[in-house]
């Protein structure tokens, strides 16, 4: 929405310096979509994804397939349409296991050939030696944000208020198997890459355990902004400030160039980047519970998870 972007930029220019630190006033109809995210809803979704009954969401298991159906049902409930005629995209992970991406999309409210792809992987490492690895942060948190955003944009579409570009939502399978799901998705994507504004991938986005700066729990690590077209760089920061989200954003992995490059390659957005498509990774970093049985519901911060999700919402609106 060009008018939407112009309005933001004009408002930023007109805000007196003395008011810069104050809370935003009512910004109109978009706040109604923010209010769709609240802790009880977030916890209901995340606790289902990370329940012991899901058995750690190991690829190909019956419990894992049930999680895929849960995501698919929510996509349909929120008004997302099947992508290329289907919600499921099957693929071979190896010679034995079959993976299943779950994909839905919301068309632009006005004719557009531009696409944004929002993603999160829903598989985890399963149950080992009698212990269930629930993966609450990795990556039930990302899928929770994905479903929250699907509801927000689905409701916007039903209300005929937007979006002004096509949005594809994809829950990737088999990230823990060399990112087989995202690689299959990108390889079989029949949209010209120049029509894809960017991929926004959320992986391990629910904790506040490894802040960028000591004592600031409202933080977010965003990698890959340099892959965006020049006109889109900096918009994350504008949204963060203008909408009073006020996350402490680091565009590196704790100021280390080497670890930034390494960590960026560890999740599904890299399949897009390798194909020449702009791609972002949003994460709260790895911590002492990553890939351990202690990655459970008690380490999730729902208020901060909401802030991170709301930032994605406004960023997509501004693209």
C-alpha positions in Angstrom: 0.0 0.0 0.0 2.0 3.0 -1.3 -0.3 5.4 0.5 0.2 3.5 3.7 4.0 3.9 3.4 3.8 7.5 2.4 1.5 8.3 5.4 4.1 6.7 7.8 7.0 8.6 6.3 5.1 11.9 6.4 4.1 11.3 10.0 7.6 10.5 11.0 8.8 13.8 9.5 6.1 15.7 11.4 6.5 14.2 14.8 8.2 16.8 17.1 11.3 15.7 18.8 9.7 16.3 22.2 7.0 13.7 21.4 9.4 11.0 20.0 9.5 9.1 23.2 5.8 9.1 23.9 3.5 6.1 23.2 1.7 6.1 19.9 -1.8 7.3 19.7 -4.6 5.3 18.1 -3.3 4.6 14.6 -6.7 3.5 13.3 -8.0 0.2 12.0 -4.7 -1.7 12.0 -4.7 -1.8 15.8 -7.6 -4.2 15.7 -5.4 -6.8 14.1 -2.7 -6.4 16.8 -5.4 -7.1 19.4 -6.1 -10.5 17.8 -2.9 -11.7 19.5 -3.1 -12.3 23.3 -1.4 -14.6 25.7 -4.2 -17.1 26.1 -4.4 -17.7 22.4 -0.7 -17.9 21.9 -0.4 -20.4 24.8 -3.3 -22.5 23.5 -1.6 -22.9 20.1 2.0 -23.3 21.4 1.1 -25.8 24.1 -0.7 -28.0 21.6 2.3 -28.0 19.3 4.7 -28.7 22.1 2.6 -31.2 24.1 4.1 -34.6 25.0 1.4 -36.1 22.7 3.1 -34.5 19.7 6.1 -36.8 20.6 8.6 -34.1 19.5 7.2 -33.7 16.0 9.6 -36.1 14.4 9.2 -36.2 10.6 6.9 -39.0 9.3 5.4 -40.0 12.6 1.6 -40.1 13.2 1.9 -37.5 15.9 3.8 -35.2 13.6 1.2 -35.7 10.8 -1.5 -34.6 13.4 0.4 -31.4 13.9 0.5 -30.8 10.2 -3.3 -31.3 10.1 -3.7 -28.9 13.0 -1.8 -26.2 11.0 -3.8 -26.9 7.9 -7.1 -26.7 9.7 -6.1 -23.3 11.1 -5.1 -22.0 7.7 -8.5 -23.0 6.4 -10.3 -21.5 9.4 -8.5 -18.2 8.9 -9.5 -18.0 5.3 -6.2 -18.9 3.6 -6.6 -20.6 0.3 -4.8 -23.8 -0.8 -1.6 -23.0 -2.5 -1.4 -24.4 -6.1 -4.6 -26.3 -5.3 -3.4 -28.0 -2.1 -2.6 -27.2 1.5 -0.1 -30.1 1.6 3.1 -30.4 -0.4 4.6 -33.8 -0.1 8.3 -34.6 -0.7 10.8 -37.3 0.0 13.2 -36.5 2.9 15.4 -39.5 2.2 14.8 -43.0 0.8 12.2 -43.8 3.5 10.6 -40.7 5.1 8.0 -38.6 3.4 7.8 -34.9 4.5 4.9 -32.6 4.2 5.0 -28.8 4.0 1.7 -27.1 4.9 1.0 -24.1 2.6 -1.7 -21.5 2.3 -2.0 -18.1 0.8 -3.9 -14.9 0.9 -4.3 -13.1 -2.4 -3.9 -9.3 -2.7 -7.0 -7.4 -2.2 -6.1 -5.5 -5.4 -4.4 -7.0 -8.5 -0.7 -7.6 -7.7 2.1 -9.8 -9.0 4.2 -9.3 -5.9 4.6 -11.9 -3.2 5.8 -12.1 0.4 6.5 -15.6 1.9 6.2 -16.0 5.7 7.5 -19.2 7.1 8.5 -21.3 10.1 9.4 -25.0 10.4 7.1 -27.2 12.5 9.2 -30.4 12.8 11.6 -31.1 15.7 13.9 -34.0 16.7 11.2 -36.3 18.2 11.6 -38.7 21.2 15.0 -40.2 22.0 15.9 -42.8 24.6 12.5 -42.4 26.3 12.6 -38.6 26.4 10.4 -36.3 24.4 12.0 -33.2 23.0 9.0 -30.9 22.8 10.8 -28.0 21.1 8.6 -25.2 22.6 11.0 -22.5 21.4 12.4 -24.6 18.5 10.1 -24.1 16.8 6.6 -24.2 18.2 7.2 -20.5 18.9 7.8 -19.8 15.2 4.7 -21.7 14.1 2.6 -19.9 16.8 3.7 -16.6 15.3 3.0 -17.9 11.8 -0.6 -18.9 12.7 -1.1 -15.6 14.5 0.0 -13.7 11.4 -2.2 -15.9 9.2 -5.2 -15.0 11.3 -4.4 -11.3 11.2 -3.9 -11.1 7.5 -6.8 -13.5 6.9 -9.1 -11.2 8.9 -7.8 -8.2 7.0 -8.7 -9.9 3.7 -12.2 -10.8 4.9 -12.7 -7.2 5.9 -11.5 -6.0 2.5 -8.9 -3.9 4.1 -5.8 -5.5 2.5 -3.2 -6.8 2.0 -1.9 -5.1 -1.2 0.3 -8.0 -2.1 0.0 -11.8 -2.2 1.1 -13.5 1.0 2.2 -17.1 1.2 2.3 -18.8 4.6 4.3 -22.0 4.8 5.0 -24.3 7.7 8.1 -26.2 6.6 8.7 -29.8 7.4 12.1 -31.6 7.7 14.2 -28.6 8.7 16.0 -31.0 11.0 16.8 -33.1 7.9 19.0 -30.7 6.0 16.2 -28.3 5.4 14.6 -30.7 2.9 11.2 -29.1 3.1 12.3 -25.5 2.3 14.6 -26.7 -0.4 11.8 -28.7 -2.1 9.5 -25.7 -1.8 11.9 -23.3 -3.4 12.9 -25.7 -6.1 9.2 -26.2 -7.1 8.1 -22.6 -6.7 6.6 -21.5 -10.0 6.7 -17.8 -9.2 9.4 -15.8 -10.9 11.9 -14.9 -8.2 11.9 -11.2 -9.1 8.2 -11.2 -8.1 9.0 -12.3 -4.5 9.7 -9.3 -2.3 11.2 -11.5 0.4 10.9 -14.5 2.6 10.5 -13.9 6.3 11.5 -17.0 8.3 10.9 -17.3 12.0 12.9 -19.9 13.8 13.2 -20.1 17.6 11.5 -16.8 18.3 9.8 -17.2 21.7 12.5 -16.9 24.4 14.2 -14.0 26.1 17.1 -16.0 27.4 20.0 -14.6 25.4 19.4 -10.8 25.1 21.5 -8.7 22.7 22.3 -6.3 25.5 22.3 -7.3 29.1 19.1 -6.6 31.0 16.9 -5.9 27.9 14.6 -8.8 27.4 12.5 -7.2 24.6 15.0 -8.0 21.8 15.1 -9.6 18.4 17.9 -10.8 16.1 17.3 -10.2 12.4 19.7 -11.6 9.9 19.8 -11.1 6.2 18.6 -7.5 5.9 21.4 -6.9 3.4 19.6 -9.3 1.0 16.6 -7.0 0.7 16.2 -4.6 -2.1 17.7 -1.2 -1.2 14.3 0.4 -1.0 13.2 -2.0 1.8 16.3 -1.8 4.0 15.6 0.2 7.1 11.9 -0.4 7.1 12.1 -2.9 10.0 13.6 -0.2 12.1 11.0 2.4 11.0 8.2 0.0 12.0 9.8 -0.8 15.3 10.0 2.8 16.2 6.8 4.2 14.7 4.5 1.6 16.1 6.1 1.8 19.5 7.2 -1.9 19.4 10.5 -0.9 20.7 12.4 -4.1 20.4 16.1 -4.1 20.9 17.1 -5.2 17.4 20.5 -6.6 16.4 21.1 -7.1 12.7 24.1 -9.3 13.4 24.5 -12.4 15.6 25.9 -10.7 18.7 28.2 -8.5 16.6 30.2 -11.4 15.2 30.5 -11.4 11.4 31.6 -15.0 11.4 28.8 -16.3 13.6 26.3 -14.1 11.7 27.2 -15.8 8.4 27.2 -19.3 10.1 23.9 -18.9 12.0 22.1 -17.5 8.9 22.9 -20.7 7.1 21.3 -22.9 9.7 17.6 -22.4 8.9 15.2 -22.5 6.0 15.6 -18.9 4.7 18.9 -20.0 3.2 17.1 -22.0 0.5 15.6 -18.7 -0.7 18.8 -16.7 -0.4 20.7 -19.4 -2.4 18.1 -19.0 -5.1 18.6 -15.3 -5.3 15.4 -14.4 -3.3 15.7 -11.8 -0.5 15.3 -13.7 2.8 15.3 -12.7 6.5 15.8 -14.9 9.6 14.1 -13.7 12.8 15.3 -15.4 15.9 15.9 -14.9 19.6 19.0 -17.0 19.4 20.0 -20.4 20.7 20.3 -21.0 24.4 21.1 -23.7 27.0 17.7 -25.4 26.3 18.2 -25.7 22.5 17.9 -29.3 21.4 17.3 -30.4 25.0 14.3 -31.8 26.8 14.1 -28.6 28.8 13.0 -26.6 25.7 9.5 -26.5 27.1 6.6 -24.1 27.7 8.1 -22.4 30.8 10.8 -20.7 28.8 8.4 -18.9 26.4 7.6 -15.2 26.8 4.3 -14.5 25.2 4.3 -10.7 25.5 7.7 -10.6 23.7 6.6 -13.2 21.1 3.6 -10.9 20.4 5.9 -7.9 19.9 8.0 -9.9 17.4 4.9 -11.0 15.5 3.4 -7.5 15.4 6.7 -6.2 13.9 6.4 -8.7 11.1 2.8 -7.7 10.5 3.7 -4.0 10.0 6.8 -4.7 8.1 4.8 -6.8 5.6 2.3 -3.9 5.3 5.2 -1.5 4.6 6.9 -3.6 1.9 
